[in-house]
């Protein structure tokens, strides 16, 4: 059960999912982005995909400490490799159809740390600057809430034939970034 007013601050660990569709999570953390790399890519199948949240809980480190500007992009052609099966946020969705009908199985393809970039169509959520250390250090997780669920702005979306990816520009000596993304797809 959510708060009566969805603009209240939610704890970072709380995931509110719309009740009319299954929500999925993809974990990423298998690539050291020394060159431009997609940390994750969610490619829409037959339905529109909507991103709910991105969390980065460890940006690794790099040769020289500095800002890294990650960008959320819409892709028009897919990347390659790294295909994973997304996990359902609510295990109940695996045994019952969505409230609006249909299958809880995701209709598209999810890639965790794909080996090649998808072709960028547009930047869809601006640039996110993170300070990445040059040595092992503490890091407060960065959680990006993407709206929806009654808030006044819409979630970043990818219609069928497109995808959503979090793109790292590449940095010398970069080590693995770890995090996850939560997403849904429209019922039809």
C-alpha positions in Angstrom: 0.0 0.0 0.0 1.4 3.4 -1.0 1.2 6.8 0.6 -2.1 8.8 0.0 0.1 11.5 -1.6 2.7 10.0 -3.9 4.9 13.2 -3.7 5.9 12.2 -0.1 9.5 11.0 0.0 9.8 7.3 -0.2 12.6 5.3 1.3 15.2 4.2 -1.2 14.3 0.6 -0.7 10.6 1.0 -1.4 9.3 0.1 -4.8 5.8 1.1 -5.7 4.5 -0.8 -8.7 1.3 -0.1 -10.6 -1.3 -2.8 -9.7 -2.4 -3.3 -13.3 0.9 -4.7 -14.7 3.9 -6.8 -13.8 7.1 -4.9 -12.8 10.5 -6.3 -13.6 14.1 -5.7 -12.4 17.4 -6.1 -14.2 20.7 -6.0 -12.3 23.8 -4.9 -14.0 27.5 -5.1 -13.1 29.5 -7.1 -15.5 31.3 -4.4 -17.5 34.2 -2.1 -16.7 33.3 0.9 -18.9 36.8 1.9 -20.2 35.1 2.8 -23.5 31.5 3.9 -24.1 29.2 1.2 -22.8 25.5 0.6 -22.1 25.2 -0.5 -18.4 21.8 -2.0 -19.2 19.4 -2.1 -22.2 15.7 -2.8 -22.1 14.4 -3.5 -25.6 10.6 -3.2 -26.1 8.9 -6.3 -27.6 5.3 -5.9 -28.7 4.4 -3.4 -25.9 5.7 0.0 -24.7 8.3 -0.2 -21.9 8.3 2.3 -19.1 11.3 2.8 -16.8 10.4 3.3 -13.1 13.7 3.5 -11.3 17.4 3.3 -11.8 19.7 2.7 -8.9 23.5 2.8 -8.9 24.9 1.5 -5.7 28.6 1.3 -6.7 30.2 3.3 -9.6 33.5 1.5 -9.1 36.6 3.6 -9.6 38.8 4.9 -12.4 42.4 5.9 -13.1 41.8 9.6 -12.2 38.9 10.7 -9.9 36.3 12.8 -11.7 32.8 13.3 -12.9 31.3 10.7 -15.2 28.2 11.8 -17.1 25.9 8.9 -17.7 22.9 9.4 -20.1 19.6 7.6 -20.3 19.0 7.1 -24.1 16.3 5.7 -26.3 17.8 3.2 -28.8 16.5 2.4 -32.3 18.7 -0.7 -32.9 19.7 -3.2 -30.2 23.1 -3.8 -28.7 24.6 -7.3 -28.6 25.1 -10.1 -26.0 24.4 -9.8 -22.3 20.8 -11.2 -22.6 19.2 -11.9 -19.2 15.8 -12.8 -18.0 14.4 -10.0 -15.9 13.2 -10.8 -12.4 9.6 -10.1 -11.4 9.4 -7.5 -8.6 6.4 -9.4 -7.2 6.7 -13.2 -7.4 2.9 -13.4 -7.4 3.0 -12.1 -11.0 4.7 -15.3 -12.2 1.6 -17.4 -11.4 -1.3 -15.1 -12.2 -2.1 -13.0 -15.3 -1.8 -9.2 -15.0 -4.9 -7.6 -13.6 -5.7 -6.2 -17.0 -5.2 -9.7 -18.6 -2.3 -11.2 -20.6 0.9 -12.8 -19.6 3.3 -11.5 -16.9 6.2 -12.6 -19.1 8.2 -9.7 -20.6 7.7 -9.5 -24.4 11.0 -7.8 -25.1 14.7 -8.5 -24.5 16.8 -7.3 -21.6 20.5 -7.0 -21.7 22.8 -6.5 -18.6 26.1 -5.0 -19.7 25.7 -5.6 -23.5 29.0 -5.9 -25.4 28.0 -3.4 -28.1 26.0 -0.2 -28.0 22.6 0.1 -29.5 22.1 2.9 -32.0 21.0 6.0 -30.1 17.7 7.6 -31.2 17.5 10.3 -28.5 18.6 11.3 -25.0 15.5 10.8 -23.0 16.3 11.8 -19.4 19.3 14.2 -19.5 22.7 13.6 -18.1 23.5 12.2 -14.6 26.8 13.3 -13.2 28.5 11.0 -10.7 31.7 11.6 -8.9 33.8 8.5 -9.4 36.9 8.0 -7.1 40.4 7.1 -8.2 40.7 4.6 -5.3 38.3 2.5 -3.4 36.0 4.6 -1.3 32.5 4.8 0.2 29.6 5.7 -2.1 26.0 6.7 -1.3 23.7 5.0 -3.8 22.1 7.2 -6.5 18.4 6.4 -7.0 16.6 8.0 -9.9 12.9 7.8 -9.6 11.2 8.1 -13.0 7.7 9.3 -12.0 4.5 7.7 -12.9 2.1 6.2 -10.3 0.1 9.3 -10.0 3.0 11.8 -10.1 2.8 14.8 -12.4 5.3 13.7 -15.0 5.6 10.6 -17.2 8.1 7.8 -17.1 10.7 7.5 -19.8 9.2 5.1 -22.4 10.3 3.1 -25.4 7.6 2.0 -27.9 7.8 -1.4 -29.7 11.0 -1.5 -31.9 12.9 0.8 -29.5 14.8 0.4 -26.3 16.1 2.3 -23.2 19.7 2.1 -22.1 21.9 3.8 -19.5 25.0 4.8 -21.3 28.4 5.4 -19.7 30.8 7.5 -21.8 33.9 5.4 -20.9 36.8 6.4 -18.6 40.4 5.3 -18.4 40.9 2.6 -15.8 37.1 2.4 -15.0 36.0 -0.6 -12.9 32.6 -2.2 -12.8 29.5 -0.2 -12.1 26.8 -2.0 -10.1 23.1 -1.2 -9.9 19.6 -2.1 -11.1 16.7 -0.8 -13.1 13.0 -1.4 -12.5 10.5 -1.2 -15.4 7.1 -2.2 -16.6 5.5 -2.7 -20.0 2.1 -1.4 -21.0 -0.7 -4.1 -21.0 -1.3 -3.8 -24.7 
